[in-house]
């Protein structure tokens, strides 16, 4: 139980760290947010919890493929934000990302990469 609490605290601290950097500097916050903290922590937790190497490797592999369709959101968000406000922009970007992901998954399936 102590390990799970420690795991949550460290993971939450990483998210808080990113938001604090973002408050201090847009560029630094963006750089820190772009670093794969969550993925690296997940790989560490899987390893510490003695998961099979295939599971750890698959996590890294699928993370790569799942990141790609999320990237357009980061270009669209700053464009839409002044026009529509935060919540509508966020909702629109989430919907757009889901649509892009679905199309992307269909295209990749033709190349033998099954994301769904």
C-alpha positions as CSV (number, residue, x, y, z in Angstrom):
1,X,0.0,0.0,0.0
2,X,2.9,2.4,0.8
3,X,4.3,1.8,-2.7
4,X,1.0,2.7,-4.4
5,X,0.8,6.0,-2.3
6,X,4.4,6.8,-3.2
7,X,3.7,6.0,-6.8
8,X,0.7,8.4,-6.8
9,X,2.7,11.2,-5.1
10,X,5.7,11.0,-7.5
11,X,3.4,10.9,-10.5
12,X,1.3,13.8,-9.2
13,X,4.5,15.8,-8.4
14,X,5.6,15.5,-12.0
15,X,2.3,17.0,-13.2
16,X,2.5,19.8,-10.7
17,X,6.1,20.5,-11.7
18,X,5.1,20.9,-15.3
19,X,2.3,23.4,-14.4
20,X,4.7,25.4,-12.1
21,X,7.3,25.6,-14.9
22,X,4.5,26.7,-17.3
23,X,3.5,29.5,-14.9
24,X,7.1,30.7,-14.7
25,X,7.9,30.6,-18.5
26,X,5.8,29.7,-21.5
27,X,8.8,28.2,-23.3
28,X,10.2,26.3,-20.3
29,X,6.7,25.0,-19.5
30,X,6.2,23.8,-23.1
31,X,9.6,22.2,-23.1
32,X,9.0,20.4,-19.8
33,X,5.5,19.4,-20.8
34,X,6.9,18.0,-24.1
35,X,9.2,15.7,-22.2
36,X,7.7,12.2,-21.8
37,X,7.5,12.3,-18.0
38,X,4.4,10.2,-17.8
39,X,5.7,7.6,-20.2
40,X,9.1,7.4,-18.4
41,X,7.4,7.1,-15.0
42,X,5.1,4.4,-16.4
43,X,8.0,2.5,-17.8
44,X,9.7,2.7,-14.4
45,X,6.6,1.6,-12.5
46,X,6.1,-1.3,-14.9
47,X,9.7,-2.4,-14.5
48,X,9.7,-2.0,-10.7
49,X,6.4,-4.0,-10.6
50,X,8.2,-6.8,-12.5
51,X,6.1,-6.7,-15.6
52,X,7.3,-8.7,-18.6
53,X,9.8,-6.9,-20.9
54,X,7.3,-7.4,-23.7
55,X,4.7,-5.4,-21.9
56,X,7.1,-2.6,-21.1
57,X,8.4,-2.6,-24.8
58,X,4.8,-2.6,-26.1
59,X,3.9,0.4,-23.9
60,X,6.8,2.4,-25.4
61,X,5.9,1.2,-28.9
62,X,2.2,2.1,-28.7
63,X,3.0,5.4,-27.0
64,X,5.0,6.4,-30.1
65,X,2.1,5.7,-32.4
66,X,-0.5,7.4,-30.1
67,X,1.5,10.6,-29.8
68,X,1.5,11.4,-33.5
69,X,-2.2,12.1,-34.0
70,X,-2.3,14.3,-30.9
71,X,0.3,16.8,-32.3
72,X,-2.2,18.8,-34.5
73,X,-4.1,19.8,-31.4
74,X,-1.1,21.8,-30.2
75,X,-1.2,23.9,-33.4
76,X,-4.9,24.3,-33.4
77,X,-5.4,25.2,-29.7
78,X,-3.5,28.5,-29.7
79,X,-5.3,29.5,-32.9
80,X,-8.8,28.8,-31.6
81,X,-8.4,29.9,-28.0
82,X,-8.7,33.7,-28.6
83,X,-11.7,33.1,-30.9
84,X,-13.8,30.7,-28.8
85,X,-12.4,30.7,-25.2
86,X,-10.9,28.0,-23.2
87,X,-13.6,25.3,-22.8
88,X,-15.0,25.3,-26.3
89,X,-11.5,25.3,-27.7
90,X,-10.5,22.4,-25.5
91,X,-13.6,20.4,-26.4
92,X,-13.1,21.1,-30.1
93,X,-9.5,20.0,-29.9
94,X,-10.4,16.8,-28.1
95,X,-13.0,16.0,-30.7
96,X,-10.6,16.8,-33.5
97,X,-7.9,14.6,-31.9
98,X,-10.3,11.7,-31.6
99,X,-11.4,12.0,-35.3
100,X,-7.7,12.3,-36.4
101,X,-6.8,9.3,-34.2
102,X,-9.6,7.2,-35.7
103,X,-8.6,8.0,-39.3
104,X,-4.9,7.5,-38.4
105,X,-5.7,4.1,-36.9
106,X,-7.6,3.0,-40.0
107,X,-4.7,4.1,-42.2
108,X,-2.1,2.4,-40.0
109,X,-4.1,-0.9,-40.0
110,X,-3.3,-1.1,-43.7
111,X,0.4,-1.3,-42.7
112,X,-0.1,-3.9,-40.1
113,X,-0.2,-1.6,-37.1
114,X,-3.3,-2.2,-35.0
115,X,-4.1,0.6,-32.6
116,X,-7.7,-0.1,-31.9
